Amino acid sequence: MSTLPLRHARTTDPAEVDRLYEICLRTGASGADATALYTDPRLLGEVYLGAYLALEPGLAFVVEADGVAAGYVLGARDTAAFEARTEREWWPALRERYPLGSFPEDSRDEALVQQIHRPHRTHAAILDAYPSHLHVDLLPAAQGGGNGRRLLETLFDALRVAGSPGVHLGVAEDNVSAIGFYEHLGFTRLDVPEGLVLGLRL
Protein backbone atom coordinates (compact mmCIF):
# COMPACT_ATOMS: atom_id res chain seq x y z
CA MET A 1 0.00 0.00 0.00
CA SER A 2 1.24 3.49 -0.83
CA THR A 3 1.74 6.22 1.73
CA LEU A 4 -1.52 8.13 2.09
CA PRO A 5 -1.94 11.88 2.73
CA LEU A 6 -2.11 12.88 6.39
CA ARG A 7 -3.48 16.19 7.74
CA HIS A 8 -5.36 17.86 10.57
CA ALA A 9 -9.01 16.86 10.80
CA ARG A 10 -11.46 19.47 9.52
CA THR A 11 -13.35 19.57 12.79
CA THR A 12 -15.67 22.42 11.73
CA ASP A 13 -16.67 20.80 8.42
CA PRO A 14 -19.99 18.96 8.94
CA ALA A 15 -19.30 16.57 6.05
CA GLU A 16 -15.94 15.55 7.48
CA VAL A 17 -17.37 15.21 10.99
CA ASP A 18 -20.08 12.91 9.58
CA ARG A 19 -17.38 10.91 7.81
CA LEU A 20 -15.41 10.51 11.04
CA TYR A 21 -18.55 9.36 12.86
CA GLU A 22 -19.00 6.80 10.08
CA ILE A 23 -15.41 5.58 10.53
CA CYS A 24 -15.99 5.29 14.27
CA LEU A 25 -18.99 3.04 13.66
CA ARG A 26 -17.32 0.99 10.92
CA THR A 27 -14.38 0.22 13.22
CA GLY A 28 -16.36 -0.04 16.45
CA ALA A 29 -16.25 -3.81 16.96
CA SER A 30 -12.59 -4.21 17.99
CA GLY A 31 -11.60 -2.76 14.61
CA ALA A 32 -14.36 -4.47 12.63
CA ASP A 33 -17.61 -2.97 11.33
CA ALA A 34 -20.14 -2.39 14.12
CA THR A 35 -22.90 -0.97 11.90
CA ALA A 36 -25.20 -3.95 12.44
CA LEU A 37 -24.73 -3.86 16.22
CA TYR A 38 -26.34 -0.48 16.92
CA THR A 39 -29.77 1.00 16.27
CA ASP A 40 -28.53 4.61 16.37
CA PRO A 41 -25.60 4.99 13.95
CA ARG A 42 -24.22 8.15 15.61
CA LEU A 43 -24.29 7.01 19.21
CA LEU A 44 -20.87 5.33 19.21
CA GLY A 45 -19.30 8.48 17.81
CA GLU A 46 -21.03 10.66 20.38
CA VAL A 47 -19.31 8.66 23.13
CA TYR A 48 -15.87 8.03 21.62
CA LEU A 49 -15.28 10.72 18.99
CA GLY A 50 -17.29 13.92 19.11
CA ALA A 51 -15.87 15.48 22.27
CA TYR A 52 -12.33 15.29 20.87
CA LEU A 53 -13.35 17.07 17.68
CA ALA A 54 -15.13 19.76 19.69
CA LEU A 55 -12.72 20.21 22.60
CA GLU A 56 -9.28 19.09 21.33
CA PRO A 57 -9.36 19.92 17.59
CA GLY A 58 -5.61 20.54 17.45
CA LEU A 59 -4.97 16.90 18.38
CA ALA A 60 -7.24 15.37 15.70
CA PHE A 61 -5.51 14.07 12.57
CA VAL A 62 -6.78 12.07 9.61
CA VAL A 63 -5.31 9.95 6.84
CA GLU A 64 -6.99 10.21 3.45
CA ALA A 65 -7.75 7.58 0.80
CA ASP A 66 -9.35 8.59 -2.49
CA GLY A 67 -9.79 12.14 -1.26
CA VAL A 68 -11.74 11.41 1.92
CA ALA A 69 -10.80 10.55 5.49
CA ALA A 70 -10.14 6.83 5.92
CA GLY A 71 -8.79 6.88 9.45
CA TYR A 72 -8.12 9.18 12.36
CA VAL A 73 -6.24 9.63 15.59
CA LEU A 74 -7.64 11.76 18.41
CA GLY A 75 -6.00 12.82 21.62
CA ALA A 76 -6.40 14.74 24.85
CA ARG A 77 -3.32 16.40 26.34
CA ASP A 78 -4.58 16.40 29.94
CA THR A 79 -7.00 13.53 30.53
CA ALA A 80 -8.22 14.75 33.92
CA ALA A 81 -8.94 18.24 32.56
CA PHE A 82 -10.60 16.75 29.46
CA GLU A 83 -12.89 14.56 31.58
CA ALA A 84 -13.84 17.58 33.69
CA ARG A 85 -14.53 19.65 30.59
CA THR A 86 -16.69 16.98 28.96
CA GLU A 87 -18.73 16.86 32.15
CA ARG A 88 -19.44 20.58 31.74
CA GLU A 89 -19.59 20.95 27.96
CA TRP A 90 -20.28 17.62 26.23
CA TRP A 91 -22.33 15.18 28.28
CA PRO A 92 -25.20 17.44 29.46
CA ALA A 93 -26.72 17.90 25.99
CA LEU A 94 -26.34 14.20 25.23
CA ARG A 95 -28.03 13.26 28.51
CA GLU A 96 -31.02 15.35 27.45
CA ARG A 97 -31.07 13.75 24.00
CA TYR A 98 -30.54 10.21 25.31
CA PRO A 99 -32.24 9.72 28.67
CA LEU A 100 -31.63 6.44 30.47
CA GLY A 101 -33.95 3.82 29.05
CA SER A 102 -33.83 5.22 25.50
CA PHE A 103 -33.15 1.71 24.16
CA PRO A 104 -33.89 -1.86 25.31
CA GLU A 105 -32.12 -2.69 28.55
CA ASP A 106 -29.74 -5.31 27.18
CA SER A 107 -28.91 -3.52 23.92
CA ARG A 108 -25.53 -2.13 22.96
CA ASP A 109 -27.17 1.24 22.38
CA GLU A 110 -28.40 1.37 25.97
CA ALA A 111 -24.93 0.42 27.24
CA LEU A 112 -23.63 3.54 25.47
CA VAL A 113 -26.44 5.65 26.94
CA GLN A 114 -25.36 4.44 30.38
CA GLN A 115 -21.81 5.59 29.57
CA ILE A 116 -23.17 9.03 28.67
CA HIS A 117 -24.83 9.26 32.08
CA ARG A 118 -21.96 7.62 33.99
CA PRO A 119 -18.79 8.35 31.98
CA HIS A 120 -15.61 6.38 32.49
CA ARG A 121 -13.08 8.07 34.75
CA THR A 122 -9.42 7.30 34.19
CA HIS A 123 -7.69 5.68 37.15
CA ALA A 124 -5.60 8.29 38.96
CA ALA A 125 -2.57 5.97 39.14
CA ILE A 126 -2.13 6.30 35.38
CA LEU A 127 -2.21 10.05 35.10
CA ASP A 128 1.10 11.17 36.59
CA ALA A 129 3.23 9.27 34.08
CA TYR A 130 0.68 9.04 31.24
CA PRO A 131 -1.57 12.13 31.47
CA SER A 132 -2.57 12.11 27.79
CA HIS A 133 -4.73 9.56 26.01
CA LEU A 134 -5.73 8.72 22.45
CA HIS A 135 -8.13 6.88 20.16
CA VAL A 136 -7.16 5.67 16.69
CA ASP A 137 -9.34 3.99 14.06
CA LEU A 138 -8.52 3.02 10.48
CA LEU A 139 -10.75 1.67 7.74
CA PRO A 140 -9.27 -1.19 5.66
CA ALA A 141 -8.38 1.31 2.90
CA ALA A 142 -5.91 2.97 5.30
CA GLN A 143 -4.53 -0.12 7.01
CA GLY A 144 -1.03 -1.31 6.19
CA GLY A 145 1.72 0.71 4.60
CA GLY A 146 2.66 2.34 7.89
CA ASN A 147 -0.31 4.70 7.90
CA GLY A 148 -1.37 3.87 11.45
CA ARG A 149 2.16 4.39 12.71
CA ARG A 150 2.41 7.74 10.90
CA LEU A 151 -0.88 8.92 12.39
CA LEU A 152 0.23 7.98 15.88
CA GLU A 153 3.68 9.52 15.51
CA THR A 154 2.05 12.76 14.32
CA LEU A 155 -0.01 12.82 17.50
CA PHE A 156 3.00 11.89 19.66
CA ASP A 157 4.93 14.82 18.21
CA ALA A 158 2.04 17.20 18.95
CA LEU A 159 1.77 15.90 22.53
CA ARG A 160 5.51 16.32 23.06
CA VAL A 161 5.27 19.92 21.85
CA ALA A 162 2.43 20.39 24.35
CA GLY A 163 4.70 19.11 27.12
CA SER A 164 3.14 15.72 27.77
CA PRO A 165 5.42 13.08 29.34
CA GLY A 166 3.28 10.10 28.34
CA VAL A 167 0.13 8.82 26.66
CA HIS A 168 -2.18 5.87 27.31
CA LEU A 169 -5.06 4.09 25.60
CA GLY A 170 -7.49 1.33 26.36
CA VAL A 171 -7.63 -1.77 24.16
CA ALA A 172 -10.17 -4.57 23.99
CA GLU A 173 -8.45 -7.68 25.28
CA ASP A 174 -9.71 -9.68 22.30
CA ASN A 175 -8.11 -7.27 19.82
CA VAL A 176 -4.87 -9.22 19.66
CA SER A 177 -3.56 -7.63 16.48
CA ALA A 178 -3.97 -4.11 17.88
CA ILE A 179 -2.24 -5.06 21.13
CA GLY A 180 0.69 -6.43 19.16
CA PHE A 181 0.84 -3.30 17.03
CA TYR A 182 0.95 -0.99 20.05
CA GLU A 183 3.53 -3.10 21.87
CA HIS A 184 5.69 -3.01 18.74
CA LEU A 185 5.53 0.81 18.95
CA GLY A 186 6.82 0.67 22.52
CA PHE A 187 3.60 0.69 24.55
CA THR A 188 3.63 -1.38 27.74
CA ARG A 189 0.77 -2.83 29.76
CA LEU A 190 -0.14 -0.75 32.80
CA ASP A 191 -1.27 -2.18 36.10
CA VAL A 192 -4.82 -0.93 36.46
CA PRO A 193 -7.81 -2.45 38.28
CA GLU A 194 -9.98 -3.03 35.22
CA GLY A 195 -9.55 -3.45 31.48
CA LEU A 196 -6.39 -3.46 29.42
CA VAL A 197 -4.56 -0.12 29.32
CA LEU A 198 -1.29 0.47 27.49
CA GLY A 199 1.08 3.37 28.10
CA LEU A 200 3.95 5.01 26.24
CA ARG A 201 6.49 7.47 27.60
CA LEU A 202 6.99 10.34 25.18
N, C-alpha and C positions, 0 to 999 in steps of 0.2 A: 504494500500500500504506500502511496506517495504521502509526503508531508502535507498536511492540510493547513489552510490559513487559520491563524489564531488571533483573537482580538478581545477587547473589552466587550462585555454584553451591553446591548442597547436597552438599558433597563427602563427607559421612558417610552419605548416604542411598543405599543400594544400588540402588534403582530409578532414581534420577537418574544415578548413576554408569553403570549399564547403558545408559541413554539416551544419555549422552555418548559412550560407546564406540560405540554405533550410529551417532551422527552422524559420528564420526571415520571409520568405515568407509564411510558413504554419501557422504562428501566426499573420499575418499582417493585418487581418480584425478584429480589437478589440479583439484579442486573437484567432479568428477563421482562417481557411485556406483561404488565399488570392490568391492561385495559379491561379484560373480562372479569377481573376480581372486584371491581368497584362500580357502584351504581352512579355516583357523581364523579365525572372524569376530572374535575378540578380539585377535588378535596385533598388528594395526596400532595399536590403542589402547594396548596394553601398551608399545609403543615411543614413541608420540608424544603420549600423553594422561595415562596413569595416574600417572606420577611427579609431574606438576604438581598433580593433585588431592590426592595424598598429602603432598607436601613443600612446596607453595606454595599452600595453599587460599585464602589471602587475596587472591591475584591471579588467581582463576578466576571469571569472570562469564558469565552466560548471558542470552540473549534468548528469551522465551517466545512460542509461537504455540499457540492453542487449549489453553492451560493446561499445556503441557509444553515443555521446552527444545527449541529449534529451531536453536540456534547457540551457540557459545561462543568466548571468548577466554581464553587461558592465558598466564601470564608467569612469568619467573624474574627476580628483582631483580639477582642477581649470578650471571652465567652460569658463571663458573669455580667458584664455591662450589657451585652446583647440580650441575654435572657431577661434582664430587668427592663430593657427598652421594649422588647416584644410584649411584655406584660402590660406596659402602658399604651403602646402604639399599634400593636398588631392583633393580639388575641381578642380584645374587647369587641371589635366589629364582627369577628368571626363567631364569637359566642352568641351574638344576637342572631346572626344568619343561620347558625347551626346549633340550636338548643339541644341539650341532652335528650336522647330519645328520638332524634330526627330519622333514624334508620332502625331496622330490626336489631334486637339486642345482641345477637351473635354475629352480626355482619362485620366485614372489614371496614365499611364506611363508619359504622358506629364506634368502632375502636379508634378511628381517627378523630371523631367528634369528642370522644373522651380525652384524647390527647390535647385537643384545643382547650378544653375546660380544665385539664390538669396537666400542664406541659411538663415535659421531662426537665429535670434540673441536673446539671452536670455535677458529679461528685467533687467536693471541694479538694480532695487529695490530688486531683489531676491538675488543678488550675495554676499552681505555682510554677511548675516546670513546663506545662503545656497549656497556656492560657487561651490559645487560638484553637479554632476547630474548622472543619471543612466538610463539604459534600461534593462528590464528583460523580457524574453519570454520562455515559457515552452510548449512543446508538451503534448498532453494528457497522454502519458506514464510517464511523470514526475510530473503531477499535483496530488495534494493530498499528504498525508503523511508527510507534513511539508517541502517538498523539496524546494518550493519557498522561504519559510521563511529562511531556512538554506543558500540558495544561497545569499539572501539579507544580512543576518547577517555576512556572510563571507566578502562581499564587505564592509559593514559598519565597520567591524574591520580593514580592510585594509585602509579605508579612515581615521579612527581615528589615526592609526599609522602614516599616512601621514600628520596629523595635521589639518584635515578638521573639521570645527565646525558644518557643516550641509550639507544635500544633498536634491536635489529636482528632480522631474520628472513630465512630462506631461502625462495626461491620457485623453483618449477619453471620453467625457461626457456620451456617451451611454454605456460605459463599466462598468456597475453598480457593477458587482461582483469584478472587480479589485479595484474599488474605495473603496469598503467595506473592502477588504483585506488590502489595504495600511493604511486605517484609523485604522484598528484593530492593526496594527504594530506601531501606534503612529504618522503617518503622519497627517498633518493638511492642510486645503485648504489655499492657499496663495492668497492675493489680487493682481491680475495682470490684465492688460487691456484686454487680450484676452486668450481664452482657459482655461482649468482647469489644474492648477499646484499645486502639493502637496509637502510639505516640511517636513523634519525631522531633528531636532537638534541631533547631534551625541554626 
